[in-house]
Amino acid sequence: KHSLLDSKFMLTNGEYIFEYRGWARSNIYYDKNSRMWIARHQRNKNFLATSQATKGSLLLGPQEWTVHNDSEECTVKELYNIKLLMTACNATEFTCKDGSCVNMENRCDGKTECG
């Protein structure tokens, strides 16, 4: 809630080929030199979040992030690790670990729906 990292993003074709633009003030892009996804805040230049997820993943599914200098309302630590979920699923769907979507009615029905 208080993090500097937006909670909603739109995938765009930007300067870094694929870029997620936050609805408020943060952007995520893949940096080919460091081979990491990087999130930056437009106003707070000290904020940084990185993920070692592959470029091909497009960050879909749950991914580990290391967050530096987040809002003091969010945490008192300068650095913390968190698992974040980027999904293209809608509210009636469940996000699988690989980022694919399954109808919520089929979740936990005893059948393997996620790959």
FIGUKE-819269 format. One record per residue (C-alpha): z, x, y; residue number from 0. Coordinates in steps of 0.5 Angstrom, whole numbers, plus 2048, in hexadecimal, padded with zeros to 3 digits. Each point is the difference from the previous one (the first is absolute). Layout:
N
up;east;north;pos
Z;X;Y;NUM
...
***
This chain:
115
up;east;north;pos
800;800;800;0
802;806;805;1
7FB;805;7FD;2
7FB;803;805;3
7FB;7FF;7FA;4
7FC;7F9;801;5
801;7FB;7FA;6
7F9;7FE;801;7
7F9;804;800;8
7F9;7FF;800;9
7FB;804;7FD;10
7FB;803;804;11
7FA;805;800;12
803;805;805;13
800;807;802;14
803;802;7F9;15
7FB;7FC;7FC;16
805;7FB;7FE;17
806;7FE;805;18
805;7FB;800;19
802;7FD;807;20
807;7FD;800;21
800;7FA;804;22
805;803;805;23
800;807;801;24
7FF;804;7FA;25
7FA;803;7FC;26
7FF;803;7F9;27
7FA;805;7FE;28
7FF;805;7FB;29
800;807;802;30
7FB;804;7FB;31
803;807;802;32
807;7FE;7FE;33
7FE;7FB;7FB;34
805;7FB;802;35
800;7F9;803;36
803;801;807;37
803;7FA;804;38
801;801;808;39
803;7FC;805;40
7FC;7FF;807;41
806;801;805;42
805;804;7FC;43
7FD;807;7FE;44
806;802;7FC;45
7FF;7FB;7FB;46
7FC;802;7FA;47
800;7FD;7F9;48
7FC;803;7FA;49
7FD;7FE;7F9;50
7FD;805;7FB;51
7FD;7FA;7FD;52
7F8;801;7FE;53
7FB;7FF;805;54
7FC;7FB;7FB;55
807;7FC;7FF;56
7FF;7FD;807;57
807;800;800;58
800;7FA;7FC;59
806;7FE;7FC;60
807;803;800;61
800;807;803;62
805;805;802;63
801;802;807;64
804;805;804;65
802;7FE;807;66
802;804;806;67
803;7FE;806;68
800;7F9;7FF;69
804;7FB;805;70
807;801;800;71
801;7F9;7FF;72
7FD;801;7F9;73
804;806;7FE;74
804;806;803;75
7FC;805;7FB;76
7FB;804;803;77
7FC;800;7FA;78
800;7FB;7FA;79
7FC;7FE;7FA;80
7FE;7F9;7FE;81
7FB;7FC;7FC;82
7FB;7FC;804;83
7FB;7FA;7FD;84
7F9;800;803;85
7FD;7FA;7FE;86
7FA;7FB;801;87
803;7FB;7FC;88
801;7F9;803;89
807;7FC;800;90
7FE;7FD;7F9;91
7FF;806;7FD;92
804;806;7FD;93
7FE;807;801;94
7FF;805;7FA;95
802;807;800;96
7F9;802;800;97
7FF;7FB;807;98
7FC;7FB;7FC;99
802;7F8;801;100
802;7FB;7FB;101
802;7F9;801;102
807;7FF;801;103
800;7FA;7FB;104
7FE;806;7FA;105
805;805;802;106
805;801;7FB;107
7FD;7FB;7FB;108
800;804;7FA;109
7F9;803;801;110
7FE;806;802;111
7FD;7FF;807;112
800;806;804;113
7FC;806;7FD;114
***
